[in-house]
Amino acid sequence: MTKVQLSLTDQEANILGSYGSQFGYNLAKTIRFFISKASEEILKKTMPVYQMSQKTEEKGLKALDEYRKGKAIKVEDVEEFFDLL
């Protein structure tokens, strides 16, 4: 975890503090909330998104359906499992 020391004007602290108090947040928690939301937006813009092929989507949906029906098996040793395929 990285700690950051931040200086705010009285006006900035009051604005953020009053906004956060609506949700029961103190000033520090409100600032963490805003930084978290800003980080999400940055990731959305910088993280590439690839379109899944129709075939892969169908396989994924089938696997999800089988999992929900209890057909999935627990694999203890992944290396051994793939060696046996």
C-alpha positions as CSV (number, residue, x, y, z in Angstrom):
1,M,0.0,0.0,0.0
2,T,1.2,3.5,-0.9
3,K,0.5,6.3,1.5
4,V,0.0,9.8,0.0
5,Q,-0.1,13.1,1.9
6,L,-2.4,15.6,0.3
7,S,-3.0,19.3,0.9
8,L,-6.5,20.6,0.2
9,T,-7.8,24.1,0.5
10,D,-10.5,24.7,3.1
11,Q,-13.1,24.9,0.3
12,E,-12.0,21.6,-1.3
13,A,-12.1,19.9,2.1
14,N,-15.5,21.3,2.9
15,I,-16.9,20.3,-0.5
16,L,-15.6,16.7,-0.3
17,G,-16.4,16.4,3.4
18,S,-20.0,17.5,2.9
19,Y,-20.5,15.2,-0.1
20,G,-19.1,12.2,1.7
21,S,-21.1,12.9,4.9
22,Q,-24.3,12.1,2.9
23,F,-23.1,8.5,2.7
24,G,-21.5,8.4,6.2
25,Y,-18.0,8.8,4.8
26,N,-15.3,10.8,6.5
27,L,-13.0,13.0,4.3
28,A,-10.3,10.3,3.8
29,K,-12.8,7.7,2.7
30,T,-14.5,10.1,0.3
31,I,-11.1,10.9,-1.3
32,R,-10.3,7.2,-1.6
33,F,-13.7,6.7,-3.3
34,F,-13.0,9.4,-5.9
35,I,-9.6,8.1,-6.6
36,S,-11.0,4.6,-7.0
37,K,-13.7,5.8,-9.5
38,A,-11.1,7.8,-11.4
39,S,-8.8,4.8,-11.6
40,E,-11.7,2.7,-13.0
41,E,-12.3,5.3,-15.7
42,I,-8.6,5.3,-16.7
43,L,-8.6,1.6,-16.9
44,K,-11.7,1.6,-19.1
45,K,-9.9,3.9,-21.6
46,T,-6.5,2.1,-21.6
47,M,-7.5,-1.6,-21.3
48,P,-8.1,-3.2,-24.7
49,V,-11.4,-5.0,-25.2
50,Y,-11.5,-7.8,-27.7
51,Q,-14.7,-9.2,-29.3
52,M,-15.2,-12.8,-28.5
53,S,-15.9,-15.1,-31.5
54,Q,-19.3,-16.7,-31.8
55,K,-17.8,-20.2,-31.3
56,T,-16.0,-19.2,-28.1
57,E,-19.1,-17.5,-26.7
58,E,-21.2,-20.6,-27.3
59,K,-18.6,-22.8,-25.6
60,G,-18.4,-20.4,-22.7
61,L,-22.2,-20.3,-22.3
62,K,-22.3,-24.1,-22.5
63,A,-19.7,-24.4,-19.8
64,L,-21.5,-22.0,-17.6
65,D,-24.7,-23.9,-18.0
66,E,-23.0,-27.2,-17.2
67,Y,-21.4,-25.6,-14.1
68,R,-24.8,-24.4,-12.9
69,K,-26.2,-27.9,-13.4
70,G,-23.5,-29.3,-11.2
71,K,-21.6,-31.1,-13.9
72,A,-18.3,-29.3,-13.2
73,I,-15.5,-31.2,-11.5
74,K,-13.0,-29.8,-9.0
75,V,-9.4,-30.1,-10.3
76,E,-6.8,-30.3,-7.5
77,D,-3.7,-30.5,-9.6
78,V,-4.0,-28.5,-12.8
79,E,-0.7,-29.7,-14.2
80,E,-1.6,-33.4,-13.7
81,F,-5.1,-32.8,-15.2
82,F,-3.8,-31.3,-18.4
83,D,-1.1,-34.0,-18.7
84,L,-3.9,-36.6,-18.7
85,L,-5.8,-35.0,-21.5
